[in-house]
Amino acid sequence: MIIALEGSDGTGKTTIANMLAKEMNGDRINFKSFGYLVSLMKYIQYNASNTVARFVYGLAGNYLESNEIRHAISADPGHNIILDRYVYSALVTNVSLDILYNKGAKKRFMYKIFNAEIKNFLEPDVIIFLYADVKEQEKRIGLDKNRKNIEFLDKNQKHFLLTQNLFKKLAKKLKKQGHRVIEIDTTDKSPDEVVGIIKRHF
């Protein structure tokens, strides 16, 4: 089974992905699984102002993920794979940044790329969208301590809210298309509670 965890920073993806991998005796895969991509990822993250460049880089990493999954499943058809972010996060995160900083100038172009390429990615059996209150997200990733830069915090809150709304619209669309989608607000829930909710769906 392939399970993709999607959501913005601070919603609990990595924690839940690690716990699910352990509970289901599976493997967790994300960008950091590819050590040779880490330095490139950091460069693009901090130096590329073009959201399309960041998005295409994200898709490239997702292609590698898809290939790793195919090899793993070929070797063991019953193997469980937990994805900590996948193609949907690559799309939504960068569309959100483009809307926030570029007034959505490249939004349609990114959706066009996504719609043309999505068929080339291995489809998850289950897509889990995790949400959380913006204040809780900031707390979880330590941004609540950065009170000196009010402008940064304001932009970050807008990004989190916009990203969450885009994920919810995408989840609704995927459900209509027949995908198996689970949505969970993790704000007042412990990781064990979130994992319990997910397991009840199987």
Backbone as ProteinMPNN parsed JSONL, in Angstrom:
{"seq_chain_A": "MIIALEGSDGTGKTTIANMLAKEMNGDRINFKSFGYLVSLMKYIQYNASNTVARFVYGLAGNYLESNEIRHAISADPGHNIILDRYVYSALVTNVSLDILYNKGAKKRFMYKIFNAEIKNFLEPDVIIFLYADVKEQEKRIGLDKNRKNIEFLDKNQKHFLLTQNLFKKLAKKLKKQGHRVIEIDTTDKSPDEVVGIIKRHF", "coords_chain_A": {"N_chain_A": [[0.84, -1.199, 0.0], [0.458, 2.232, -0.782], [0.834, 5.215, 0.825], [0.226, 8.602, 0.905], [1.2, 11.427, 2.609], [0.074, 14.64, 2.948], [0.389, 18.208, 3.283], [0.929, 21.445, 4.851], [3.887, 22.908, 6.472], [4.325, 21.968, 9.872], [1.956, 20.621, 10.314], [2.16, 18.049, 11.046], [3.1, 15.994, 9.426], [5.658, 14.588, 9.093], [6.109, 13.425, 11.624], [3.81, 11.788, 11.863], [4.138, 10.229, 9.577], [6.48, 8.789, 10.2], [5.556, 7.318, 12.402], [3.464, 5.821, 11.239], [4.912, 4.3, 9.395], [6.359, 2.683, 11.112], [4.29, 1.358, 12.511], [3.043, 0.01, 10.423], [5.004, -1.52, 9.419], [6.548, -0.517, 7.303], [8.212, 1.574, 4.808], [9.372, 4.927, 5.081], [9.426, 7.536, 2.804], [10.985, 10.442, 1.596], [12.181, 13.647, 0.342], [14.679, 13.789, 1.615], [15.528, 11.248, 1.601], [17.016, 10.971, -0.586], [20.092, 11.558, -0.618], [21.917, 12.932, -2.287], [20.418, 14.952, -3.313], [19.998, 16.827, -1.395], [21.742, 19.108, -1.039], [21.24, 20.492, -3.412], [18.524, 20.939, -3.089], [18.519, 22.695, -0.892], [19.849, 24.863, -2.012], [18.09, 25.721, -4.067], [15.84, 26.247, -2.526], [16.607, 28.471, -1.004], [17.628, 30.302, -2.819], [16.285, 30.428, -5.261], [14.005, 32.48, -6.637], [11.982, 32.169, -8.354], [8.936, 30.662, -8.537], [8.134, 28.662, -10.271], [10.495, 27.334, -10.943], [11.113, 26.206, -8.453], [8.907, 24.552, -8.188], [9.137, 22.779, -10.388], [11.516, 21.562, -9.67], [10.602, 20.267, -7.371], [8.81, 18.42, -8.502], [10.64, 16.884, -9.926], [11.996, 15.597, -7.872], [9.845, 14.111, -6.957], [9.491, 12.374, -9.11], [11.732, 10.731, -8.782], [11.048, 9.601, -6.344], [8.785, 8.138, -7.14], [9.984, 6.226, -8.821], [11.603, 4.856, -6.974], [9.629, 3.742, -5.379], [8.324, 2.067, -7.191], [10.344, 0.153, -7.646], [10.584, -0.919, -5.065], [8.035, -2.014, -4.634], [7.933, -3.819, -6.71], [9.827, -5.65, -5.906], [8.671, -6.523, -3.557], [5.5, -7.01, -3.477], [3.582, -6.637, -1.447], [4.515, -4.678, 0.156], [4.581, -1.818, 2.322], [4.486, 1.647, 1.74], [5.237, 4.831, 2.898], [4.713, 8.104, 2.129], [6.225, 11.13, 2.779], [5.129, 13.97, 2.072], [4.263, 14.623, -1.305], [3.451, 14.737, -4.788], [1.265, 16.488, -4.629], [1.751, 18.266, -2.558], [3.978, 19.547, -3.616], [2.807, 20.958, -5.713], [0.736, 22.584, -4.459], [2.101, 24.07, -2.434], [3.865, 25.715, -3.907], [2.139, 27.069, -5.657], [0.709, 28.519, -3.799], [2.763, 30.196, -2.752], [3.317, 31.616, -5.077], [0.919, 32.999, -5.511], [0.919, 34.579, -3.241], [3.302, 36.112, -3.383], [3.651, 36.832, -6.066], [1.245, 37.564, -7.091], [-0.088, 35.477, -8.287], [0.919, 35.079, -10.853], [2.18, 32.936, -12.191], [0.584, 30.835, -11.664], [-1.422, 29.456, -13.263], [0.231, 28.322, -15.171], [1.737, 26.517, -13.67], [-0.284, 24.756, -12.831], [-0.957, 23.761, -15.336], [1.383, 22.364, -16.053], [1.364, 20.457, -14.011], [-1.083, 19.042, -14.491], [-0.481, 17.938, -16.938], [1.613, 16.228, -16.338], [0.903, 14.557, -14.199], [-0.005, 11.998, -14.753], [2.264, 10.523, -15.071], [3.212, 9.846, -12.631], [3.366, 7.539, -9.92], [0.376, 6.44, -8.545], [-0.905, 7.097, -5.336], [-2.389, 4.8, -2.957], [-3.841, 5.754, -0.877], [-4.526, 9.073, 0.041], [-3.605, 11.38, 2.373], [-4.603, 14.279, 3.862], [-3.33, 16.617, 6.009], [-4.204, 19.042, 8.383], [-3.883, 22.068, 10.353], [-4.362, 24.483, 12.978], [-3.258, 27.799, 12.319], [-1.729, 29.166, 14.291], [-0.951, 27.024, 15.837], [0.602, 25.629, 13.988], [2.75, 27.435, 13.662], [3.799, 27.343, 16.239], [4.636, 24.667, 16.411], [6.743, 24.548, 14.584], [8.428, 26.403, 15.552], [8.193, 29.105, 14.9], [6.746, 30.841, 16.394], [8.347, 32.035, 18.194], [9.65, 33.995, 16.914], [9.04, 36.865, 17.162], [9.953, 39.366, 16.541], [10.079, 39.956, 13.866], [7.53, 41.042, 12.467], [6.361, 41.434, 9.961], [7.288, 39.221, 8.507], [6.046, 37.122, 9.943], [3.37, 37.723, 9.48], [3.175, 37.364, 6.685], [3.79, 34.653, 6.651], [1.645, 33.514, 8.05], [-0.448, 34.114, 6.293], [0.401, 32.581, 4.145], [0.21, 29.962, 5.217], [-2.584, 29.803, 5.68], [-3.624, 30.181, 3.087], [-2.44, 28.017, 1.778], [-3.641, 25.895, 3.157], [-6.346, 26.234, 2.4], [-6.118, 25.765, -0.356], [-5.293, 23.09, -0.335], [-7.594, 21.91, 0.723], [-9.476, 22.399, -1.3], [-8.298, 20.893, -3.32], [-8.413, 18.333, -2.175], [-11.173, 17.917, -2.16], [-11.659, 17.864, -4.922], [-10.15, 15.602, -5.677], [-11.518, 13.594, -4.317], [-13.942, 13.611, -5.71], [-13.027, 12.611, -8.083], [-12.682, 10.03, -7.464], [-10.589, 9.17, -5.862], [-9.066, 7.797, -2.926], [-9.365, 9.524, -0.113], [-8.323, 11.028, 2.91], [-9.015, 13.376, 5.413], [-7.67, 15.257, 8.036], [-7.777, 17.286, 10.872], [-5.227, 18.207, 12.825], [-4.87, 19.795, 15.033], [-5.745, 19.778, 17.883], [-5.011, 17.253, 18.568], [-3.152, 14.39, 19.61], [-0.167, 12.81, 18.26], [-0.571, 10.008, 18.405], [-3.357, 9.848, 18.485], [-3.997, 10.831, 15.948], [-2.821, 8.9, 14.283], [-4.388, 6.747, 15.084], [-6.9, 7.512, 14.084], [-6.366, 7.422, 11.344], [-5.787, 4.682, 11.008], [-8.242, 3.564, 11.521], [-9.545, 3.898, 9.169], [-8.718, 1.904, 7.539]], "CA_chain_A": [[0.0, 0.0, 0.0], [1.177, 3.509, -0.842], [0.104, 6.256, 1.541], [0.876, 9.911, 0.755], [0.811, 12.433, 3.592], [0.224, 15.97, 2.371], [0.027, 19.305, 4.168], [2.008, 22.422, 4.996], [4.772, 22.712, 7.614], [3.717, 22.056, 11.187], [0.693, 19.889, 10.427], [2.46, 16.741, 11.64], [3.36, 14.978, 8.4], [6.839, 13.758, 9.338], [5.866, 12.63, 12.839], [2.813, 10.757, 11.556], [4.731, 9.316, 8.581], [7.39, 7.898, 10.928], [4.759, 6.404, 13.225], [2.761, 4.887, 10.351], [5.903, 3.367, 8.841], [6.669, 1.72, 12.176], [3.083, 0.559, 12.787], [2.69, -0.81, 9.268], [6.214, -2.217, 8.982], [6.831, -0.029, 5.953], [9.291, 2.544, 4.642], [9.012, 6.323, 4.85], [10.267, 8.136, 1.762], [10.814, 11.862, 1.277], [13.34, 14.201, -0.353], [15.933, 13.539, 2.311], [15.961, 9.885, 1.301], [17.962, 11.089, -1.69], [21.144, 12.402, -0.056], [22.57, 13.767, -3.288], [19.543, 16.068, -3.662], [19.84, 17.754, -0.278], [22.43, 20.378, -1.282], [20.504, 21.183, -4.474], [17.263, 21.376, -2.497], [18.787, 23.874, -0.067], [20.199, 25.98, -2.901], [16.875, 26.202, -4.718], [14.949, 26.765, -1.497], [17.043, 29.773, -0.498], [18.123, 31.189, -3.86], [15.411, 30.524, -6.438], [12.813, 33.287, -6.374], [10.982, 31.745, -9.326], [8.163, 29.547, -7.997], [8.086, 27.584, -11.266], [11.737, 26.573, -10.773], [10.953, 25.422, -7.229], [7.88, 23.544, -8.451], [9.707, 21.765, -11.281], [12.465, 20.805, -8.847], [9.812, 19.385, -6.521], [8.319, 17.311, -9.335], [11.784, 16.017, -10.241], [12.176, 14.746, -6.698], [8.727, 13.177, -6.928], [9.784, 11.324, -10.098], [12.663, 9.803, -8.136], [10.256, 8.861, -5.362], [7.96, 7.175, -7.865], [10.847, 5.133, -9.276], [11.987, 4.057, -5.801], [8.447, 2.989, -4.959], [8.115, 0.992, -8.168], [11.344, -0.892, -7.376], [10.262, -1.546, -3.783], [6.83, -2.823, -4.79], [8.277, -4.923, -7.608], [10.554, -6.641, -5.108], [7.766, -7.024, -2.519], [4.197, -6.422, -3.8], [2.798, -6.332, -0.256], [5.261, -3.714, 0.97], [3.922, -0.537, 2.591], [5.315, 2.833, 1.528], [4.651, 6.054, 3.433], [5.344, 9.27, 1.516], [6.18, 12.362, 3.551], [4.951, 14.92, 0.97], [4.33, 14.024, -2.641], [3.204, 15.705, -5.869], [0.239, 17.474, -4.294], [2.423, 19.301, -1.765], [4.832, 20.311, -4.541], [1.93, 21.88, -6.436], [0.036, 23.548, -3.602], [3.04, 24.971, -1.756], [4.407, 26.707, -4.832], [1.036, 27.912, -6.123], [0.442, 29.437, -2.691], [3.824, 31.198, -2.738], [3.168, 32.45, -6.266], [-0.212, 33.898, -5.262], [1.284, 35.499, -2.164], [4.395, 37.025, -3.732], [3.63, 37.258, -7.469], [-0.157, 37.771, -7.471], [-0.556, 34.329, -9.076], [1.336, 35.238, -12.258], [2.575, 31.651, -12.779], [-0.31, 29.803, -11.125], [-2.009, 28.639, -14.333], [1.301, 27.567, -15.828], [2.073, 25.382, -12.805], [-1.375, 23.787, -12.934], [-0.843, 23.134, -16.663], [2.465, 21.376, -15.95], [0.892, 19.396, -13.119], [-2.108, 18.241, -15.17], [0.154, 17.195, -18.033], [2.592, 15.265, -15.834], [0.43, 13.73, -13.096], [-0.165, 10.61, -15.211], [3.565, 9.85, -15.036], [3.556, 9.519, -11.252], [2.67, 6.411, -9.306], [-0.759, 6.951, -7.776], [-1.026, 6.533, -3.982], [-3.652, 4.122, -2.644], [-4.532, 6.643, 0.049], [-3.934, 10.405, 0.179], [-4.021, 11.94, 3.662], [-4.34, 15.706, 3.999], [-3.293, 17.041, 7.402], [-4.362, 20.469, 8.603], [-3.732, 22.518, 11.739], [-4.53, 25.907, 13.193], [-2.04, 28.531, 11.964], [-0.94, 29.414, 15.502], [-0.369, 25.738, 16.226], [1.669, 25.353, 13.03], [3.89, 28.283, 14.019], [4.361, 26.819, 17.483], [5.3, 23.382, 16.15], [8.01, 24.716, 13.858], [9.247, 27.38, 16.256], [8.072, 30.476, 14.393], [6.079, 31.674, 17.392], [9.386, 32.723, 18.968], [10.227, 35.039, 16.065], [8.084, 37.963, 17.233], [10.571, 40.632, 16.127], [9.803, 40.192, 12.449], [6.08, 40.965, 12.325], [6.025, 41.317, 8.538], [7.527, 37.829, 8.137], [5.012, 36.303, 10.555], [2.123, 38.012, 8.783], [3.262, 36.665, 5.396], [3.778, 33.223, 6.909], [0.277, 33.144, 8.395], [-1.223, 34.158, 5.044], [0.827, 31.421, 3.358], [-0.381, 28.769, 5.825], [-4.032, 29.828, 5.443], [-3.836, 29.992, 1.657], [-2.062, 26.636, 1.477], [-4.68, 25.026, 3.701], [-7.524, 26.349, 1.536], [-5.809, 25.09, -1.622], [-5.309, 21.646, -0.067], [-8.987, 21.491, 0.904], [-10.088, 22.378, -2.642], [-7.712, 19.756, -4.034], [-8.969, 17.118, -1.571], [-12.544, 17.802, -2.663], [-11.565, 17.475, -6.336], [-9.656, 14.226, -5.747], [-12.608, 12.724, -3.885], [-14.886, 13.528, -6.83], [-12.393, 11.789, -9.111], [-12.676, 8.643, -7.003], [-9.418, 8.853, -5.057], [-9.308, 7.547, -1.503], [-8.805, 10.701, 0.567], [-8.621, 11.221, 4.332], [-8.655, 14.713, 5.875], [-7.617, 15.305, 9.502], [-7.266, 18.478, 11.548], [-4.382, 17.677, 13.906], [-4.635, 20.868, 16.003], [-5.89, 19.38, 19.286], [-4.845, 15.805, 18.643], [-1.795, 13.864, 19.763], [0.193, 11.949, 17.122], [-1.213, 8.695, 18.564], [-4.766, 9.993, 18.099], [-4.048, 10.978, 14.493], [-2.537, 7.569, 13.718], [-5.574, 5.926, 15.359], [-7.938, 7.905, 13.119], [-5.967, 6.895, 10.035], [-5.896, 3.219, 11.016], [-9.657, 3.186, 11.49], [-10.001, 3.966, 7.781], [-8.225, 0.731, 6.8]], "C_chain_A": [[0.874, 1.248, 0.0], [0.298, 4.581, -0.204], [0.876, 7.561, 1.419], [0.311, 10.871, 1.794], [1.105, 13.814, 3.023], [-0.224, 17.04, 3.37], [1.189, 20.268, 4.287], [2.825, 22.139, 6.253], [4.001, 22.844, 8.925], [2.389, 21.353, 11.34], [0.896, 18.472, 10.962], [2.833, 15.642, 10.67], [4.506, 14.03, 8.756], [6.652, 12.864, 10.557], [4.915, 11.487, 12.543], [3.366, 9.743, 10.557], [5.658, 8.317, 9.267], [6.615, 6.866, 11.75], [4.025, 5.377, 12.372], [3.717, 3.849, 9.781], [6.239, 2.281, 9.859], [5.495, 0.786, 12.43], [2.775, -0.42, 11.668], [3.874, -1.591, 8.707], [6.567, -1.834, 7.543], [7.993, 0.939, 5.94], [8.723, 3.933, 4.453], [9.978, 6.903, 3.826], [9.942, 9.621, 1.651], [12.092, 12.352, 0.614], [14.658, 13.798, 0.289], [16.403, 12.095, 2.17], [17.012, 9.894, 0.198], [19.059, 12.068, -1.271], [21.769, 13.369, -1.04], [21.701, 14.951, -3.714], [19.49, 17.149, -2.585], [20.491, 19.109, -0.541], [21.724, 21.186, -2.372], [19.184, 21.729, -3.933], [17.467, 22.663, -1.695], [19.102, 25.086, -0.941], [18.942, 26.583, -3.519], [15.938, 26.851, -3.706], [15.312, 28.191, -1.084], [17.474, 30.768, -1.586], [17.203, 31.351, -5.07], [14.149, 31.295, -6.082], [11.667, 32.875, -7.296], [10.237, 30.52, -8.802], [8.074, 28.378, -8.98], [9.329, 26.704, -11.151], [11.649, 25.672, -9.55], [9.972, 24.27, -7.45], [8.433, 22.414, -9.314], [10.732, 20.921, -10.537], [11.715, 19.808, -7.957], [9.29, 18.189, -7.294], [9.443, 16.342, -9.687], [12.061, 15.064, -9.082], [11.075, 13.714, -6.601], [8.891, 12.053, -7.96], [10.708, 10.269, -9.485], [11.944, 8.956, -7.092], [9.439, 7.764, -6.043], [8.782, 5.969, -8.318], [11.284, 4.242, -8.121], [10.831, 3.174, -5.35], [8.201, 1.808, -5.897], [9.079, -0.164, -7.922], [11.001, -1.648, -6.096], [9.062, -2.477, -3.914], [7.071, -4.012, -5.711], [8.965, -6.04, -6.834], [9.654, -7.288, -4.062], [6.4, -6.358, -2.708], [3.364, -6.023, -2.586], [3.427, -5.275, 0.629], [4.492, -2.402, 1.128], [4.907, 0.615, 2.451], [4.574, 4.055, 2.058], [5.411, 7.24, 2.853], [5.132, 10.514, 2.365], [6.265, 13.519, 2.564], [5.097, 14.195, -0.368], [3.953, 15.112, -3.645], [2.217, 16.805, -5.497], [0.82, 18.603, -3.433], [3.305, 20.171, -2.649], [3.998, 21.353, -5.284], [1.396, 22.987, -5.523], [0.981, 24.546, -2.943], [3.517, 26.077, -2.683], [3.335, 27.594, -5.451], [0.71, 28.949, -5.052], [1.486, 30.552, -2.634], [3.705, 32.155, -3.918], [2.027, 33.453, -6.093], [0.191, 34.983, -4.26], [2.302, 36.547, -2.592], [4.342, 37.57, -5.164], [2.222, 37.485, -8.008], [-0.679, 36.676, -8.402], [-0.165, 34.364, -10.537], [1.64, 33.909, -12.94], [1.656, 30.499, -12.364], [-0.866, 28.877, -12.21], [-0.967, 27.772, -15.02], [1.676, 26.346, -14.999], [0.981, 24.318, -12.831], [-1.328, 23.049, -14.274], [0.236, 22.052, -16.655], [1.985, 20.178, -15.136], [-0.096, 18.472, -13.827], [-1.527, 17.41, -16.311], [1.028, 16.053, -17.513], [2.059, 14.281, -14.801], [0.289, 12.258, -13.488], [1.142, 9.825, -15.146], [4.004, 9.456, -13.626], [2.754, 8.322, -10.765], [1.578, 6.961, -8.388], [-0.817, 6.31, -6.394], [-2.36, 5.804, -3.817], [-4.509, 4.998, -1.741], [-3.78, 7.974, 0.108], [-4.492, 11.022, 1.456], [-3.614, 13.407, 3.724], [-4.42, 16.073, 5.479], [-3.381, 18.563, 7.481], [-4.079, 20.791, 10.073], [-3.994, 24.015, 11.798], [-3.206, 26.624, 12.928], [-1.138, 28.772, 13.169], [-0.247, 28.136, 15.964], [0.766, 25.351, 15.281], [2.925, 26.15, 13.379], [4.597, 27.771, 15.268], [5.173, 25.558, 17.23], [6.633, 23.541, 15.435], [8.861, 25.854, 14.418], [9.144, 28.813, 15.778], [7.416, 31.411, 15.404], [7.082, 32.464, 18.24], [9.982, 33.91, 18.202], [9.3, 36.262, 16.017], [8.655, 39.303, 16.776], [10.219, 40.987, 14.693], [8.304, 40.005, 12.174], [5.66, 40.769, 10.869], [6.193, 39.874, 8.062], [6.423, 36.93, 8.678], [3.676, 36.489, 9.854], [2.077, 37.289, 7.44], [3.135, 35.159, 5.597], [2.363, 32.73, 7.245], [-0.61, 33.125, 7.148], [-0.894, 32.944, 4.165], [0.19, 30.145, 3.893], [-1.884, 28.689, 5.532], [-4.366, 29.549, 3.982], [-3.547, 28.551, 1.258], [-3.143, 25.667, 1.952], [-5.937, 25.052, 2.84], [-7.32, 25.642, 0.201], [-5.815, 23.573, -1.458], [-6.748, 21.141, 0.057], [-9.725, 21.426, -0.43], [-9.599, 21.173, -3.435], [-8.277, 18.441, -3.506], [-10.385, 16.86, -2.078], [-12.559, 17.314, -4.107], [-11.139, 16.008, -6.47], [-10.722, 13.226, -5.315], [-13.614, 12.526, -5.013], [-14.355, 12.627, -7.94], [-12.279, 10.324, -8.69], [-11.451, 8.228, -6.21], [-9.83, 8.627, -3.604], [-8.591, 8.634, -0.71], [-9.259, 10.745, 2.02], [-8.164, 12.626, 4.713], [-8.721, 14.752, 7.403], [-7.063, 16.641, 9.966], [-6.514, 17.992, 12.784], [-4.217, 18.64, 15.079], [-4.664, 20.403, 17.454], [-5.722, 17.883, 19.487], [-3.381, 15.419, 18.826], [-1.461, 13.04, 18.528], [-0.46, 10.569, 17.191], [-2.68, 8.75, 18.148], [-4.903, 10.084, 16.589], [-3.815, 9.629, 13.811], [-3.74, 6.652, 13.92], [-6.697, 6.228, 14.392], [-7.626, 7.324, 11.738], [-6.171, 5.396, 9.97], [-7.337, 2.759, 10.965], [-10.243, 3.231, 10.085], [-9.583, 2.737, 6.974], [-8.94, -0.537, 7.243]], "O_chain_A": [[1.892, 1.313, 0.688], [-0.829, 4.821, -0.637], [2.049, 7.624, 1.786], [-0.896, 11.102, 1.853], [2.241, 14.119, 2.662], [-1.106, 16.803, 4.196], [2.306, 19.955, 3.875], [2.494, 21.232, 7.016], [3.141, 23.713, 9.072], [1.749, 21.466, 12.386], [-0.067, 17.78, 11.29], [2.878, 14.472, 11.051], [4.341, 12.811, 8.722], [6.998, 11.683, 10.526], [5.175, 10.345, 12.923], [3.102, 8.546, 10.669], [5.627, 7.127, 8.953], [6.977, 5.69, 11.788], [3.965, 4.2, 12.728], [3.383, 2.667, 9.691], [6.386, 1.11, 9.509], [5.671, -0.426, 12.55], [2.309, -1.533, 11.911], [3.77, -2.238, 7.665], [6.843, -2.684, 6.696], [8.681, 1.107, 6.947], [7.723, 4.117, 3.758], [11.194, 6.778, 3.963], [8.775, 10.011, 1.616], [12.995, 11.558, 0.35], [15.633, 13.502, -0.402], [17.518, 11.751, 2.561], [17.795, 8.955, 0.06], [18.964, 13.266, -1.539], [22.114, 14.495, -0.679], [22.182, 15.856, -4.396], [18.999, 18.251, -2.827], [19.877, 20.148, -0.298], [21.618, 22.409, -2.276], [18.775, 22.838, -4.274], [16.682, 23.605, -1.809], [18.673, 26.201, -0.645], [18.751, 27.799, -3.499], [15.318, 27.876, -3.989], [14.432, 29.017, -0.843], [17.664, 31.95, -1.3], [17.337, 32.316, -5.822], [13.319, 30.813, -5.311], [10.51, 33.204, -7.036], [10.835, 29.456, -8.638], [7.952, 27.227, -8.56], [9.239, 25.48, -11.247], [12.059, 24.513, -9.597], [10.18, 23.159, -6.963], [8.228, 21.237, -9.016], [10.814, 19.71, -10.744], [12.132, 18.66, -7.806], [9.323, 17.064, -6.795], [9.234, 15.13, -9.741], [12.325, 13.879, -9.286], [11.322, 12.573, -6.212], [8.482, 10.918, -7.716], [10.492, 9.068, -9.649], [12.193, 7.757, -6.967], [9.403, 6.62, -5.588], [8.331, 4.829, -8.212], [11.333, 3.02, -8.26], [11.022, 2.013, -4.988], [7.909, 0.697, -5.454], [8.683, -1.328, -7.983], [11.112, -2.873, -6.045], [9.063, -3.585, -3.379], [6.491, -5.081, -5.523], [8.719, -7.222, -7.075], [9.838, -8.455, -3.714], [6.157, -5.276, -2.173], [2.512, -5.141, -2.698], [2.936, -5.001, 1.724], [3.839, -1.935, 0.194], [6.019, 0.565, 2.976], [3.417, 4.287, 1.705], [6.617, 7.368, 3.063], [3.997, 10.905, 2.637], [7.358, 13.994, 2.255], [5.923, 13.297, -0.535], [4.127, 16.297, -3.36], [2.319, 17.927, -5.993], [0.422, 19.759, -3.57], [3.375, 21.385, -2.462], [4.43, 22.492, -5.461], [1.585, 24.174, -5.79], [0.689, 25.741, -2.9], [3.568, 27.243, -2.291], [3.599, 28.76, -5.743], [0.464, 30.115, -5.361], [1.134, 31.723, -2.485], [3.958, 33.352, -3.786], [2.15, 34.614, -6.482], [-0.156, 36.153, -4.42], [2.195, 37.717, -2.224], [4.905, 38.625, -5.454], [2.019, 37.585, -9.218], [-1.587, 36.906, -9.2], [-0.83, 33.754, -11.375], [1.39, 33.758, -14.136], [1.921, 29.338, -12.675], [-0.789, 27.655, -12.086], [-1.242, 26.635, -15.403], [1.906, 25.267, -15.545], [1.273, 23.123, -12.849], [-1.624, 21.856, -14.341], [0.032, 20.959, -17.183], [2.18, 19.028, -15.531], [0.045, 17.251, -13.766], [-2.015, 16.321, -16.614], [1.166, 15.026, -18.176], [2.701, 13.262, -14.545], [0.445, 11.374, -12.647], [1.127, 8.594, -15.163], [5.037, 8.813, -13.447], [1.604, 8.126, -11.159], [1.83, 7.836, -7.56], [-0.781, 5.084, -6.293], [-3.346, 6.155, -4.465], [-5.737, 4.988, -1.825], [-2.554, 8.0, 0.211], [-5.705, 11.169, 1.604], [-2.431, 13.737, 3.648], [-5.448, 15.866, 6.123], [-2.711, 19.276, 6.733], [-4.042, 19.9, 10.921], [-3.864, 24.723, 10.799], [-2.145, 26.107, 13.276], [0.078, 28.602, 13.08], [0.896, 28.164, 16.42], [1.78, 24.808, 15.72], [4.029, 25.606, 13.391], [5.826, 27.764, 15.347], [6.268, 25.398, 17.77], [7.554, 22.755, 15.656], [9.881, 26.225, 13.837], [9.928, 29.66, 16.205], [7.519, 32.632, 15.284], [6.721, 33.43, 18.912], [10.72, 34.72, 18.764], [8.832, 36.643, 14.944], [7.912, 40.275, 16.639], [10.077, 42.159, 14.345], [7.871, 38.95, 11.711], [4.719, 40.029, 10.582], [5.362, 39.357, 7.316], [5.915, 36.071, 7.957], [2.934, 35.527, 9.655], [1.067, 36.675, 7.093], [2.467, 34.471, 4.825], [1.939, 31.67, 6.786], [-1.426, 32.22, 6.975], [-1.773, 32.359, 3.532], [-0.315, 29.332, 3.118], [-2.394, 27.626, 5.177], [-5.277, 28.778, 3.679], [-4.302, 27.939, 0.502], [-3.512, 24.736, 1.238], [-6.53, 24.006, 2.578], [-8.235, 24.999, -0.314], [-6.286, 22.852, -2.338], [-7.078, 20.068, -0.447], [-10.508, 20.505, -0.665], [-10.373, 20.515, -4.131], [-8.586, 17.537, -4.283], [-10.747, 15.725, -2.387], [-13.366, 16.46, -4.475], [-11.698, 15.265, -7.277], [-10.819, 12.136, -5.879], [-14.082, 11.412, -5.247], [-15.12, 11.969, -8.644], [-11.832, 9.481, -9.468], [-11.286, 7.045, -5.912], [-10.812, 9.194, -3.123], [-7.362, 8.66, -0.644], [-10.433, 10.528, 2.321], [-7.05, 13.027, 4.377], [-9.714, 14.328, 7.994], [-6.007, 17.077, 9.509], [-7.119, 17.421, 13.691], [-3.494, 18.332, 16.027], [-3.696, 20.615, 18.185], [-6.228, 17.315, 20.455], [-2.486, 16.05, 18.263], [-2.367, 12.61, 17.815], [-0.858, 10.018, 16.165], [-3.19, 7.813, 17.532], [-5.811, 9.49, 16.007], [-4.529, 9.266, 12.876], [-4.078, 5.868, 13.034], [-7.379, 5.316, 13.924], [-8.508, 6.803, 11.056], [-6.681, 4.887, 8.971], [-7.632, 1.691, 10.43], [-11.31, 2.67, 9.835], [-10.045, 2.55, 5.848], [-8.654, -1.619, 6.729]]}, "name": "protein", "num_of_chains": 1, "seq": "MIIALEGSDGTGKTTIANMLAKEMNGDRINFKSFGYLVSLMKYIQYNASNTVARFVYGLAGNYLESNEIRHAISADPGHNIILDRYVYSALVTNVSLDILYNKGAKKRFMYKIFNAEIKNFLEPDVIIFLYADVKEQEKRIGLDKNRKNIEFLDKNQKHFLLTQNLFKKLAKKLKKQGHRVIEIDTTDKSPDEVVGIIKRHF"}
